[in-house]
Amino acid sequence: MSRTRAFFAVLARHDLLLLFLFLSGYFLFLLPDLRLPGINDDEATVAITIADILRNEPGVFRRIPWVCETHRSSCISVPVSGGRLLPIMEEDYNSCLPAYLLIPFSLFFGGNLLPLRLMSVIFSFFTLIYLYQLLRKWLGRRITLAALALIISNPVFVIYHKLAFSANEVYLAFCFWAGIYHAYEYYSSAKRRHLAAAAFFFGLGLEKITFLWYIAGLLLAAAVLYKRLAHKNPIKSKDLLFAMPAFCAGNFFMLYYNLRTGFHTVAFMFSNLMKPTHYGANNFDFFVNLKLRLHHLVGPMINGRRIGMGIAGDDSFSLNAGIFAAAAVFLMFFSRRIHSSRRNKIVFLAAIFAAILICSPFTVSMLIPLHLYSLYFMPPILTVAALFLLKEVVPYKRTAVCLASILMAAMLASNIAGARHDMLDLRKTGGRGRCSTAIPALASWLVENSMNDPLIT
């Protein structure tokens, strides 16, 4: 028995290394399908932007990058050596940051789909590392590992983890969880470097304006729980000044653009809040939009069904949403019986989840499921927390453990079945619609045959 305990003690001391190895194996297992679905228009836009940034043609003086040609009103370029122009903004609400992050990968792997997908995988990898580090301190190792098992087995993660440049929320999720981790470290230790790191990651996230949802949700949750939080380490003004340059560095493109244009992004946001967006979304229809967001949350994000991205709809039954709803009710009514050290963290996560969900009906573009990807991590965490803490509340401990194990196994089985369906569908079709692998081949054929006129099919 002592040897067994010693073995597990060694594992516990090196848990981060073991997680690193496990996640490396997991992502290597998914690597053969890295190019599925096919490249889509958003990824192609980023790829063209990278090509413009890295272009080094002699005799090309002050060439206008493609992004600036197609979005003149929302793109400012910076003159550098040789008169070349560098794009700053892709849209009024979205900077060209992803293209610049991809430069090292593009230099190494060339201008193709591989560097886009690999960079996204790295974002997802370190999102899970930060999430593990944070939840291990908040909820314990067992709850954290079980939550990660649910997260990485869901079709949403299996498909979206490699699509950060068509679903920007993948890298926004990294910025969000990294920012929360460092903010908590500052809250716990009052070390300035953690506040600076949190400010940097939040600044990076705000390079896409929809990240405001997550900042607003975090601040709203902190305001609601102020009395529980304020007694520890309130933020000092000197530390805020120390962190400000880090935030400006992370948010450089957005700040530069708005300072040059008289805060055009703010005017764009206000304009789209007051009237329907150019995609037709009406922000005054709050409850209609909230109903749609709940549909996006339950079907694609929690159940992992009909997640889009060129995949045929999977209508198989999933227990995930029902179990999450039961877990939410359990936490609502029995949280007082949970030890305060864990209860405060669970309430804080639930408050962030609710606050972000309330903010999500507001948009400057359209309402689609992938916008909730950064929120996707919350339901598995809260569900697993409720299942593990069930035995602390009910008198029948063994029954509680058996019930929690059965429900956990049911969710894992549902996730794996959904992920298997989606991967088999992608391998069979190569993706549908704008994500089809046939599109690049068709484009090459049209170029080879000098067919430049629009086609109607």
matplotlib code that plots the C-alpha trace (Angstrom):
import matplotlib.pyplot as plt

x = [0.0, 2.8, 4.4, 1.1, 0.8, 4.4, 3.8, 0.8, 2.7, 5.4, 2.7, 1.2, 4.5, 5.0, 1.4, 2.0, 4.7, 2.4, -0.4, 2.0, 2.9, -0.7, -1.9, 1.0, -0.2, -3.8, -3.0, -0.6, -3.5, -5.7, -2.8, -3.6, -7.0, -5.4, -6.3, -10.0, -12.2, -10.7, -9.5, -12.3, -12.6, -11.6, -8.4, -7.7, -8.0, -5.4, -3.1, -3.3, -2.5, 0.6, 1.7, 1.3, 3.3, 6.2, 6.2, 9.7, 9.4, 12.0, 10.6, 7.3, 7.0, 4.3, 2.2, -1.3, -2.0, -5.0, -6.7, -6.5, -7.8, -10.9, -11.5, -10.1, -12.4, -11.2, -7.5, -4.5, -1.1, 2.3, 5.1, 8.3, 11.6, 11.4, 8.0, 6.2, 2.8, 1.8, -1.9, -3.2, -7.0, -9.0, -12.3, -13.4, -13.8, -11.0, -7.3, -4.7, -3.1, -3.6, -1.6, 1.4, 1.2, 1.5, 4.7, 7.2, 5.1, 4.7, 8.5, 9.2, 6.3, 5.6, 2.4, -0.2, -2.9, -0.5, 0.9, -2.6, -3.8, -0.6, -0.7, -4.3, -3.4, -0.7, -3.3, -5.6, -2.7, -1.7, -5.4, -5.7, -2.4, -3.6, -7.0, -5.5, -3.2, -6.1, -8.7, -6.2, -5.8, -9.5, -11.1, -8.5, -6.7, -9.4, -12.2, -9.8, -8.7, -12.3, -13.4, -10.5, -11.6, -15.1, -13.7, -11.3, -13.7, -16.5, -16.9, -16.7, -13.1, -12.1, -13.1, -12.6, -9.3, -7.5, -9.6, -8.5, -8.2, -11.8, -13.1, -11.1, -12.7, -10.2, -7.3, -9.6, -10.3, -6.5, -6.3, -9.3, -8.1, -4.5, -5.7, -7.8, -5.0, -2.5, -5.2, -5.8, -2.1, -1.8, -4.9, -3.2, 0.3, 0.2, 3.1, 3.1, 4.4, 1.1, -1.0, 1.1, 0.7, -3.0, -3.2, -1.2, -3.4, -6.6, -5.1, -4.4, -8.0, -9.4, -7.8, -11.2, -13.9, -16.3, -13.8, -15.5, -18.2, -15.6, -14.1, -17.6, -18.6, -15.4, -15.9, -19.6, -18.9, -16.2, -18.6, -21.3, -18.9, -16.9, -17.4, -16.0, -13.0, -12.0, -10.6, -7.5, -5.3, -7.0, -5.3, -2.8, -2.6, 1.2, 0.6, -2.0, 0.5, 3.1, 0.6, -0.6, 2.3, 1.7, -1.9, -1.0, 1.6, -1.1, -3.7, -1.3, -3.1, -6.5, -5.2, -3.1, -6.0, -8.4, -6.0, -5.4, -9.1, -10.7, -11.9, -13.6, -14.2, -16.2, -18.3, -18.8, -20.0, -22.4, -23.8, -24.4, -26.0, -28.5, -29.5, -29.3, -25.8, -24.8, -25.5, -29.1, -28.7, -30.9, -29.4, -32.8, -34.3, -32.5, -34.7, -35.0, -31.2, -30.8, -33.1, -31.0, -27.8, -29.3, -30.0, -26.4, -25.2, -27.3, -27.1, -23.6, -21.6, -22.8, -24.3, -21.7, -24.4, -24.6, -21.5, -21.1, -17.8, -18.8, -20.0, -23.3, -25.8, -25.6, -29.0, -28.0, -29.2, -27.0, -27.4, -24.9, -27.3, -29.7, -27.0, -25.6, -29.0, -29.4, -25.8, -26.7, -29.8, -27.8, -25.2, -27.8, -29.6, -26.8, -23.8, -23.9, -23.1, -19.9, -16.7, -16.2, -12.8, -14.4, -17.8, -16.4, -14.5, -17.6, -19.8, -17.3, -17.1, -20.9, -21.2, -18.8, -20.7, -24.1, -22.7, -21.1, -24.3, -26.3, -23.8, -23.7, -26.9, -25.2, -23.2, -21.5, -21.9, -24.1, -25.2, -23.5, -22.6, -18.8, -19.0, -19.7, -16.6, -14.8, -17.8, -17.9, -15.4, -17.7, -20.5, -18.2, -16.3, -19.5, -21.0, -18.0, -17.7, -21.3, -20.8, -17.7, -19.2, -22.5, -21.1, -20.4, -24.1, -26.1, -26.1, -25.6, -21.9, -21.6, -24.8, -23.6, -20.3, -22.0, -24.5, -21.7, -19.6, -22.6, -23.4, -19.8, -19.4, -22.6, -21.3, -18.0, -19.7, -21.9, -19.0, -16.9, -19.8, -20.4, -16.7, -16.4, -19.5, -18.0, -14.5, -15.9, -18.1, -15.1, -13.0, -15.8, -16.7, -13.7, -16.2, -19.3, -20.1, -17.4, -15.2, -15.0, -11.6, -12.8, -12.8, -9.0, -9.0, -11.8, -10.1, -6.9, -8.9, -10.7, -7.3, -5.7, -8.7, -8.7, -12.3, -12.4, -16.1, -18.5, -20.2, -23.7, -24.3]
y = [0.0, 2.4, 1.7, 2.5, 5.8, 6.6, 5.9, 8.2, 10.8, 10.9, 11.2, 14.1, 15.9, 15.6, 16.1, 19.0, 17.1, 14.1, 16.3, 17.8, 14.4, 13.2, 16.3, 15.9, 12.4, 13.5, 16.2, 13.9, 11.4, 14.1, 15.3, 13.1, 15.0, 18.4, 19.5, 18.6, 20.4, 22.2, 25.8, 28.3, 32.0, 33.3, 31.2, 32.2, 35.9, 35.4, 33.5, 36.3, 38.9, 36.9, 36.8, 40.6, 41.0, 38.7, 39.8, 40.9, 41.7, 44.1, 47.2, 47.0, 50.4, 51.1, 48.2, 48.2, 45.0, 43.0, 43.6, 47.3, 47.1, 45.3, 47.2, 50.6, 52.3, 50.0, 49.4, 51.6, 50.6, 51.5, 52.6, 50.6, 50.2, 50.4, 52.0, 48.7, 49.0, 46.7, 46.0, 46.8, 46.1, 43.5, 45.1, 47.9, 45.4, 42.9, 43.5, 41.6, 40.2, 36.5, 37.1, 38.5, 35.6, 33.2, 34.7, 32.3, 29.3, 30.6, 31.2, 27.6, 25.7, 27.9, 29.6, 26.8, 25.5, 23.7, 26.7, 28.1, 24.8, 24.1, 27.6, 27.0, 23.6, 25.4, 27.9, 25.1, 23.2, 26.0, 26.9, 23.5, 23.9, 27.3, 25.8, 22.9, 25.2, 27.4, 24.7, 22.5, 25.3, 26.1, 22.7, 20.1, 17.7, 15.0, 17.5, 19.2, 16.1, 14.9, 18.3, 18.2, 14.7, 16.1, 19.1, 17.4, 14.6, 16.9, 17.3, 21.0, 20.8, 18.0, 20.1, 23.7, 23.4, 23.6, 26.4, 29.5, 31.5, 30.9, 30.8, 33.5, 32.5, 29.6, 32.0, 34.3, 31.3, 31.1, 34.8, 34.6, 31.6, 32.8, 36.2, 34.8, 32.5, 35.4, 37.7, 35.0, 34.7, 38.4, 38.2, 35.5, 36.8, 40.5, 40.0, 42.7, 40.4, 38.4, 41.5, 42.6, 39.2, 39.3, 42.8, 41.6, 38.6, 40.7, 43.3, 40.5, 39.3, 42.8, 42.8, 41.4, 43.5, 40.6, 39.8, 42.7, 40.1, 38.2, 41.3, 42.5, 39.1, 38.9, 42.4, 41.9, 38.6, 40.4, 43.2, 40.8, 38.9, 42.0, 41.4, 37.9, 39.1, 42.4, 41.1, 39.6, 41.7, 44.7, 46.1, 48.8, 51.9, 51.5, 47.9, 49.2, 51.7, 48.9, 46.7, 49.4, 49.1, 45.4, 46.0, 48.5, 46.1, 43.4, 45.7, 47.7, 47.3, 48.2, 51.2, 52.4, 52.2, 54.0, 56.8, 57.4, 57.4, 59.2, 55.9, 54.6, 51.2, 52.8, 54.7, 51.5, 49.6, 52.3, 52.5, 48.7, 48.8, 51.5, 49.9, 46.4, 45.3, 44.8, 41.1, 41.9, 41.2, 43.6, 44.3, 45.7, 42.2, 41.2, 38.3, 36.9, 37.0, 35.5, 32.6, 32.0, 32.1, 29.6, 27.3, 27.7, 26.9, 23.8, 22.2, 22.8, 23.9, 21.6, 18.6, 18.8, 18.4, 20.3, 22.3, 23.4, 23.9, 21.7, 18.8, 17.0, 17.4, 14.7, 14.3, 11.5, 11.9, 13.5, 13.7, 16.6, 19.5, 17.7, 16.7, 20.2, 21.7, 19.2, 20.1, 23.9, 23.3, 21.2, 23.9, 26.6, 24.9, 23.0, 25.2, 26.3, 22.7, 22.7, 23.8, 27.6, 27.3, 25.5, 27.1, 30.6, 29.5, 27.6, 30.6, 32.9, 30.6, 30.4, 34.1, 34.6, 32.1, 33.8, 37.3, 36.4, 34.6, 37.8, 39.9, 37.5, 38.6, 41.9, 41.7, 43.9, 41.2, 38.1, 35.5, 32.1, 29.2, 29.5, 32.9, 31.0, 28.8, 30.6, 30.0, 26.3, 25.3, 26.4, 23.8, 20.8, 22.3, 23.1, 19.8, 17.8, 20.0, 19.1, 15.4, 15.2, 17.3, 15.3, 13.0, 15.9, 16.8, 13.6, 11.1, 8.0, 8.4, 5.2, 5.8, 9.3, 8.0, 5.4, 7.9, 10.4, 7.8, 6.6, 10.2, 10.9, 7.8, 8.7, 12.1, 10.8, 8.1, 10.7, 13.0, 10.2, 9.0, 12.6, 13.2, 9.9, 10.8, 14.2, 12.9, 10.1, 12.5, 14.8, 12.0, 10.9, 14.3, 16.6, 19.1, 20.7, 24.2, 26.8, 24.3, 21.7, 20.4, 20.6, 24.4, 24.8, 22.2, 23.9, 27.3, 25.9, 24.4, 27.7, 29.5, 26.9, 27.2, 31.0, 31.1, 34.4, 35.2, 34.5, 31.0, 30.1, 26.5]
z = [0.0, 0.8, -2.6, -4.3, -2.4, -3.2, -6.9, -7.0, -5.0, -7.7, -10.4, -8.5, -8.3, -12.0, -13.1, -15.4, -17.3, -17.6, -18.8, -21.3, -22.6, -22.7, -24.6, -27.0, -27.8, -28.1, -30.6, -32.5, -32.7, -34.4, -36.6, -39.7, -40.1, -39.7, -43.2, -42.7, -43.4, -46.4, -46.3, -46.1, -47.1, -43.7, -43.6, -47.2, -46.2, -43.5, -45.8, -48.4, -45.7, -44.7, -48.3, -48.5, -45.3, -46.4, -50.0, -51.1, -54.8, -56.2, -57.9, -56.0, -54.4, -51.8, -53.0, -51.4, -49.4, -50.5, -47.1, -47.6, -51.1, -50.1, -46.8, -47.4, -44.8, -42.0, -42.8, -42.0, -43.2, -41.7, -44.0, -43.4, -45.2, -49.0, -48.9, -48.2, -46.4, -43.6, -42.9, -39.4, -39.5, -41.4, -40.3, -38.0, -35.2, -36.0, -36.4, -38.6, -35.4, -36.5, -39.7, -37.7, -35.2, -38.2, -39.6, -37.9, -39.0, -42.6, -42.9, -41.8, -43.4, -46.4, -47.6, -47.3, -45.0, -42.6, -40.7, -40.1, -38.6, -36.6, -35.0, -34.0, -32.4, -30.4, -29.1, -28.1, -26.4, -24.2, -23.5, -21.9, -20.0, -18.5, -17.8, -15.9, -13.9, -12.9, -12.1, -10.2, -7.7, -7.6, -7.6, -7.2, -9.5, -9.9, -10.9, -13.3, -15.1, -15.4, -16.8, -19.3, -20.4, -21.2, -22.9, -25.3, -26.2, -27.3, -31.2, -30.7, -29.5, -31.8, -34.8, -33.8, -32.0, -35.4, -36.9, -35.1, -38.3, -39.4, -35.8, -34.0, -30.7, -30.5, -29.9, -27.9, -25.6, -25.0, -24.2, -21.9, -19.8, -19.7, -18.6, -15.8, -14.6, -14.3, -12.8, -10.1, -9.5, -8.9, -6.7, -4.7, -4.5, -5.4, -7.8, -10.5, -13.3, -13.2, -13.5, -16.4, -18.0, -17.5, -19.0, -22.0, -22.7, -22.3, -24.6, -27.2, -26.9, -27.5, -30.9, -31.8, -30.3, -29.4, -26.7, -24.8, -23.9, -21.9, -20.3, -19.4, -18.0, -15.9, -14.5, -13.8, -12.0, -9.9, -9.1, -8.0, -5.8, -4.7, -0.9, -1.3, -3.3, -1.9, 1.4, -0.2, -2.5, -4.0, -7.1, -6.3, -8.5, -8.9, -10.2, -12.7, -14.0, -14.3, -16.2, -18.6, -21.1, -21.3, -22.2, -24.8, -26.3, -26.5, -28.0, -30.2, -33.5, -32.2, -30.2, -33.1, -35.5, -33.2, -32.3, -36.0, -36.9, -34.0, -32.3, -35.5, -33.8, -31.0, -33.6, -35.6, -32.5, -31.5, -35.1, -35.1, -31.7, -32.8, -36.2, -37.7, -38.7, -42.3, -41.8, -40.6, -36.8, -34.7, -31.3, -30.0, -30.4, -27.2, -26.1, -29.6, -29.9, -26.4, -27.4, -30.4, -28.3, -25.9, -28.9, -30.0, -26.5, -26.0, -29.4, -30.9, -27.8, -25.0, -26.9, -29.7, -32.4, -35.7, -35.1, -38.7, -40.5, -43.4, -41.3, -41.9, -39.1, -36.3, -34.7, -32.3, -28.8, -26.2, -22.4, -22.0, -21.9, -19.5, -17.1, -17.2, -16.4, -13.5, -12.3, -12.5, -10.3, -7.9, -7.5, -7.1, -4.2, -2.5, -2.9, 0.7, 1.8, -0.3, 1.4, 1.1, -0.6, -3.6, -3.4, -4.0, -7.1, -8.5, -7.9, -9.6, -12.7, -12.8, -12.5, -15.4, -17.5, -16.8, -17.4, -20.7, -21.9, -21.1, -23.1, -26.1, -27.8, -28.8, -32.0, -34.6, -37.3, -37.0, -34.4, -35.1, -32.8, -33.0, -31.3, -28.0, -28.3, -25.5, -23.3, -24.3, -21.5, -18.7, -18.8, -18.6, -15.7, -13.7, -14.5, -13.3, -10.2, -9.4, -10.0, -7.8, -5.0, -5.0, -2.3, 0.0, 0.0, 0.0, 2.8, 0.6, -0.5, -2.5, -4.4, -5.2, -6.5, -8.7, -10.1, -10.8, -12.5, -14.7, -15.8, -16.5, -18.6, -20.5, -21.4, -22.5, -24.7, -26.2, -26.9, -28.5, -30.6, -31.9, -32.6, -34.5, -36.6, -37.5, -38.4, -40.5, -42.3, -43.0, -44.2, -46.6, -48.0, -47.3, -45.9, -47.4, -48.6, -48.1, -46.2, -49.0, -50.1, -53.6, -53.7, -54.1, -56.8, -58.6, -58.3, -59.8, -62.7, -63.4, -63.5, -65.8, -68.2, -68.1, -66.7, -64.9, -65.3, -62.5, -62.6, -61.6, -60.5]

ax = plt.figure().add_subplot(projection="3d")
ax.plot(x, y, z, "-o")
ax.set_aspect("equal")
plt.show()
